[in-house]
Amino acid sequence: MKFPTLSDIATTAVISVSINDTASKAIEQMLKHEHRHVVVVGKNCNYIISVINILNLKEKKISLETPLSDLKLQEIPSINKSKNVLDTVEYLSESVEYICVTNDDGTLYGVLTHIDITSNIDPETLMENYRLQDFLKLGRRMKWVNKDEKISNLISDMVESAYDNVIIVEDLRPIGILTTKDIMLLIKTQTDLNVPVGLHMSKPVESIHKKSSIKEALHFIKKKHYKRVVIVDDEGKLAGIISQKELISLSYSKWVLLMKEYQDELSEINTLLQKQNREYKTMASTDPLTGLYNRRKFSDLYQSSFLTFKQRDNKMSLIILDIDHFKKVNDLTGHNGGDKMLVLVAHTLLKTLRNIDIVCRWGGEEFIALLPTASLEKATILAEKIRVHIQEMEIDVVGHISASFGVAQVSEDDEMQMVINRADKALYLAKESGRNCVKTQKDI
């Protein structure tokens, strides 16, 4: 799973005012864009002004023409746009509902809201088995009144307790809701607030059953574009309220906890997969008996070596060798004896040749070595050296063995098979010449 970066999901069309603007200007922006919060851009950091702040000014009879710089506004946490959404989890438990997303130089790139998170990733898939009734304690910060309660009496309590809504009930059944956004509009239009809340409440109230899952609640909020979910019991009576932020915080908390619980297991699985991948790569590129490269891997390495050879304008040669009378060895000792001989020859090749040389078991009792930077003369000397070492080997039952060699030099116009054909013809000549000798393309 790939988690999106904040630059991918942040809202860049930010509704903001300057720290030097007035509260009245902030209200104007809130109403114009139907927002409950507006970003206040300061010199070194950014702040948020909310409807609660406006109600507080109204409660304290502070002029709406007061500059925002004179108010005690809440600073918004900032996070770089290159971070991914998991880095925002720690902020979800805080009271602020916005996170400033910044550029590398600290300037404002955009704003991340809870709705941005729910719209772009899907942690609620983990929440199918969690029911709202198990988490109603999260919704204790809730206020409900009857429809005859006066709006003016609610403002102080909403400011003090930071409620952003009041549920209006009748026989404990929700019949309406009044949000801080509704109150702000009433203040802006200078509507009389000394009236029953029932006159200005929004109705009807859409609710969800307490036995619904967290996943269902999140889908409900996303579909309705609500900031909260009103929860009722079997009789339709108010059971609680859980905000959008609380739902998301719950989802992410469970998600992160799950990830931490299985981190060691996932790490172990990842290590195992990497090990298996390396083993599969080795199996696909080496001869299982000798451990040398196989034909396919040799072809790949030849191509890369050939490109370097052409770029650097140096020499490169190829040796092909075949163990003499190998069939007789198998007939005398069985395949186990033959296999042992092949392994010993492979070890001899590796010990005698240079680190930069590429050695391959070509098939049966044939081996090929590609020698970067080696001229035909140097390759011939190395082939002779290998021939002597093999001749000096002594194997149980078999005794001494020998091998025949063909050597060819690579030219810029060569394809791999062309070089191998020349070396193979030289090898055939070595066999015809009595075996246990080295022949080159010059001898053909």
C-alpha angles and dihedrals in degrees: 000000000000117000116216120244119241091248087063097053107025119110106245096183091082121185103221146154132200123261085241094058123096131253088249089060090051091052090050091055092046093053095041093054097029093239128146091206135040127195114240111208112216132183099260103008142013131247139193129232116198139186088260088061090052092048089050090055089050092049092050092043092239115161116257087223090070112123113250089232087069093056127085099240127178116256115233117231113243131214132179117259092234092067120096129238094265089067089067096061094094091058096054093079092056124095095243115091097200135067122197113230111208139198121239090268092054097254120135114275098170146303130271118211132181091255089056088057096047092046096053109037136032114223090145090081085082090054101065093106097044115093126208092234089064091060105036089117085077088066098058090113092081135121128200130179138171121264093257095063111114118243092225089061092054099054098074092049092047092051095045096045096034093235112167094194145021123213116219112213138187116197084350091299114124110245101163147356134222117199132193087251089060091050093048090055090050090051093047091051090044092237117174107262095190090090135098114282089231090074095063105025121120113243152233102028115224109216140178129220119258091235091062116112125250087247092056091048092052092050089048092054093046093049095046096036089229127158093215143018122232111216126206135184131231091286094050092252122144110271099170148295128257119190126225090248093053091050093051092044089052092048094049094043090055091043094051091044090052091049092050092048091055098035094102092045092048090047090051091048091048091050090049092049092049090050091049090047091054090048092050091049090051092048091050094051106037140064107249094218104047102020090231122130116280126228096270094051091044090055091053093048091046091057094051091045090049092055091051090046091055094044094050096039094224135130130279131179140183132218125199120187135182126196110242119243092355093158090061090053091054091046091050102041104017125238093302090062091047092050091051090052092051091051092049092050090049090053091049091053092050093048095047102042127069126264091250093054119101116223125194138177099231096190140302107350095342125108132184129201125191113206114199115204091013121124122214090261094051092045090051090053091051091047090052090049091053091047091056093047091051091047090053092053116105120200127192114266091356099061117193122005135191141202137209123226139206121191129194134174121229119237128198092252095052128114113205095254091053091058092045090051092055092047090047092053089051089049090051088052090052090053091048090049094061101280127254092080143099123245128179137203088265089065095056 
